[in-house]
Amino acid sequence: MLDKNGIAKRIAREVKDGMYVNLGIGIPTLVANYIPAGVEVVLQSENGLLGIGPFPFEGEEDPDLINAGKQTVTTLKGSSFFDSAMSFGMIRAGKVDLTILGAMEVSEQGDIANWKIPGKMVKGMGGAMDLVASAKHIIVAMQHVNKAGESKLLPECSLPLTGRRCVKKIVTELAVLDVLPEGGFKLLERAPGVSVEEIVRSTAGKLIVEGEIPEMKLD
Amino acid sequence: MKKVVKDADAAIEGIQDGMTLLVGGFGLCGIPENCIAALVRKGVKGLTCISNNAGVDDFGLGLLLQHRQIRKMISSYVGENAEFERQMLSGELEVELIPQGTLATRCLAAGYGMPAVFTPAGVGTEVAEGKETRTFNGKEYLLEYAFDAPFAIVKAWKGDTVGNLIFRETARNFNPLMAMAGKLTIAEVEELVPAGELDPDHIHTPGIYVHRIFQGPVYEKRIEQRTVRKRG
């Protein structure tokens, strides 16, 4: 079974040289730490920055330079700034190759719910609806089951949707799965030490298991 | 042409109870601090604020919330403010949440003189309820209208006496869009210079979109999430 960093490490293997990538808050942010040497990617921050650099050294924080999580960051060689309309323009136009984000639920059709729990304080969707509606490739990073032990991979989402039929791949602490265009979660890889039976037990939506399922490679 | 006003109190003249304001900034980054303070002093009430976020409890639009001056917020994300949550749950404050790109593009449309735009954000979700949709090349889009607001309040890094603006780093965010979208746009700047001192090639917002401008006496520029790394 993987921890959060393990999930991030596995997703980092999906990131290819030359990609423009938008990382959501939480586990997706950690992916930046594991991008393999020799793979050059440009991280997009939807508040108006291409080329997100590392956190600044203490004393060098700049209040004008933050990421979409409102954290102080830095620029890199080749970074650029732009306004919010252009930022979502490049997202909408499909210029951003890959979006990695968290989810509360994903359906076997690729629907995603990650912004609202009825009855709880709703903070808003931020840029998530724009991102999932337009990204060419969407990978969801999440736990396979919620805190109550219920599967988050469902036949249908029960929570209000963020987007419809958009998720292509899911990486959890247990498995890597593709969402097939015709519907269903296709099991691709098991996390180290996790059995297919455990993944079957933890998946409420339609799970497709064909042949031998290999264990994930992380390095 | 006289766009320069002496201070924030003069800049916000004409903003009255019940009006809709576009307010620039992302989180606490690039917010018009001096104009917000002037609105608190003026005590206008029942405002509708279109702004990506709602500040924190004691800074940004949170100050207007503290004084119960906002009736409705139109935002994409409002998570950082306990007083906001209290007013929202008690029903004192109306909140309309819209996708961030939709918010930006509805400003852009207003500034470009387009009544509406089509966007895929929110298709198939509750954001789409009651909205016109149309299919282009097999993909469904929502019709979203340009904002119509009498005032926009923005913050820039540098400005000149004819209203040209230059923004700095990610403090640009919604500011140039809201500057374009307002019927009357108020810009506060860190440094106000005579016309001719800014390179015309470096202007982000041409002065035609700006009606009143002043240099803020102080900028706190509070950091919301201070994240650093260790040296060495």
Boltz contact constraints between the chains, C-beta under 6 A:
constraints:
  - contact:
      token1: [A, 47]
      token2: [B, 26]
      max_distance: 6.0
  - contact:
      token1: [A, 47]
      token2: [B, 170]
      max_distance: 6.0
  - contact:
      token1: [A, 47]
      token2: [B, 173]
      max_distance: 6.0
  - contact:
      token1: [A, 48]
      token2: [B, 170]
      max_distance: 6.0
  - contact:
      token1: [A, 48]
      token2: [B, 172]
      max_distance: 6.0
  - contact:
      token1: [A, 48]
      token2: [B, 173]
      max_distance: 6.0
  - contact:
      token1: [A, 49]
      token2: [B, 170]
      max_distance: 6.0
  - contact:
      token1: [A, 54]
      token2: [B, 229]
      max_distance: 6.0
  - contact:
      token1: [A, 55]
      token2: [B, 227]
      max_distance: 6.0
  - contact:
      token1: [A, 55]
      token2: [B, 228]
      max_distance: 6.0
  - contact:
      token1: [A, 55]
      token2: [B, 229]
      max_distance: 6.0
  - contact:
      token1: [A, 56]
      token2: [B, 228]
      max_distance: 6.0
  - contact:
      token1: [A, 57]
      token2: [B, 231]
      max_distance: 6.0
  - contact:
      token1: [A, 58]
      token2: [B, 228]
      max_distance: 6.0
  - contact:
      token1: [A, 61]
      token2: [B, 226]
      max_distance: 6.0
  - contact:
      token1: [A, 63]
      token2: [B, 221]
      max_distance: 6.0
  - contact:
      token1: [A, 63]
      token2: [B, 223]
      max_distance: 6.0
  - contact:
      token1: [A, 64]
      token2: [B, 168]
      max_distance: 6.0
  - contact:
      token1: [A, 64]
      token2: [B, 169]
      max_distance: 6.0
  - contact:
      token1: [A, 64]
      token2: [B, 171]
      max_distance: 6.0
  - contact:
      token1: [A, 65]
      token2: [B, 169]
      max_distance: 6.0
  - contact:
      token1: [A, 65]
      token2: [B, 170]
      max_distance: 6.0
  - contact:
      token1: [A, 66]
      token2: [B, 29]
      max_distance: 6.0
  - contact:
      token1: [A, 66]
      token2: [B, 170]
      max_distance: 6.0
  - contact:
      token1: [A, 70]
      token2: [B, 27]
      max_distance: 6.0
  - contact:
      token1: [A, 70]
      token2: [B, 224]
      max_distance: 6.0
  - contact:
      token1: [A, 70]
      token2: [B, 225]
      max_distance: 6.0
  - contact:
      token1: [A, 71]
      token2: [B, 225]
      max_distance: 6.0
  - contact:
      token1: [A, 71]
      token2: [B, 227]
      max_distance: 6.0
  - contact:
      token1: [A, 72]
      token2: [B, 226]
      max_distance: 6.0
  - contact:
      token1: [A, 72]
      token2: [B, 227]
      max_distance: 6.0
  - contact:
      token1: [A, 81]
      token2: [B, 169]
      max_distance: 6.0
  - contact:
      token1: [A, 81]
      token2: [B, 172]
      max_distance: 6.0
  - contact:
      token1: [A, 83]
      token2: [B, 172]
      max_distance: 6.0
  - contact:
      token1: [A, 83]
      token2: [B, 176]
      max_distance: 6.0
  - contact:
      token1: [A, 83]
      token2: [B, 177]
      max_distance: 6.0
  - contact:
      token1: [A, 84]
      token2: [B, 104]
      max_distance: 6.0
  - contact:
      token1: [A, 84]
      token2: [B, 173]
      max_distance: 6.0
  - contact:
      token1: [A, 84]
      token2: [B, 174]
      max_distance: 6.0
  - contact:
      token1: [A, 85]
      token2: [B, 104]
      max_distance: 6.0
  - contact:
      token1: [A, 85]
      token2: [B, 105]
      max_distance: 6.0
  - contact:
      token1: [A, 85]
      token2: [B, 108]
      max_distance: 6.0
  - contact:
      token1: [A, 85]
      token2: [B, 177]
      max_distance: 6.0
  - contact:
      token1: [A, 88]
      token2: [B, 101]
      max_distance: 6.0
  - contact:
      token1: [A, 88]
      token2: [B, 104]
      max_distance: 6.0
  - contact:
      token1: [A, 121]
      token2: [B, 85]
      max_distance: 6.0
  - contact:
      token1: [A, 123]
      token2: [B, 77]
      max_distance: 6.0
  - contact:
      token1: [A, 123]
      token2: [B, 78]
      max_distance: 6.0
  - contact:
      token1: [A, 123]
      token2: [B, 79]
      max_distance: 6.0
  - contact:
      token1: [A, 124]
      token2: [B, 76]
      max_distance: 6.0
  - contact:
      token1: [A, 124]
      token2: [B, 77]
      max_distance: 6.0
  - contact:
      token1: [A, 124]
      token2: [B, 78]
      max_distance: 6.0
  - contact:
      token1: [A, 124]
      token2: [B, 97]
      max_distance: 6.0
  - contact:
      token1: [A, 125]
      token2: [B, 99]
      max_distance: 6.0
  - contact:
      token1: [A, 126]
      token2: [B, 76]
      max_distance: 6.0
  - contact:
      token1: [A, 126]
      token2: [B, 77]
      max_distance: 6.0
  - contact:
      token1: [A, 126]
      token2: [B, 100]
      max_distance: 6.0
  - contact:
      token1: [A, 127]
      token2: [B, 100]
      max_distance: 6.0
  - contact:
      token1: [A, 129]
      token2: [B, 99]
      max_distance: 6.0
  - contact:
      token1: [A, 129]
      token2: [B, 121]
      max_distance: 6.0
  - contact:
      token1: [A, 129]
      token2: [B, 122]
      max_distance: 6.0
  - contact:
      token1: [A, 130]
      token2: [B, 99]
      max_distance: 6.0
  - contact:
      token1: [A, 130]
      token2: [B, 101]
      max_distance: 6.0
  - contact:
      token1: [A, 130]
      token2: [B, 121]
      max_distance: 6.0
  - contact:
      token1: [A, 133]
      token2: [B, 120]
      max_distance: 6.0
  - contact:
      token1: [A, 133]
      token2: [B, 121]
      max_distance: 6.0
  - contact:
      token1: [A, 134]
      token2: [B, 120]
      max_distance: 6.0
  - contact:
      token1: [A, 160]
      token2: [B, 126]
      max_distance: 6.0
  - contact:
      token1: [A, 161]
      token2: [B, 124]
      max_distance: 6.0
  - contact:
      token1: [A, 161]
      token2: [B, 125]
      max_distance: 6.0
  - contact:
      token1: [A, 164]
      token2: [B, 124]
      max_distance: 6.0
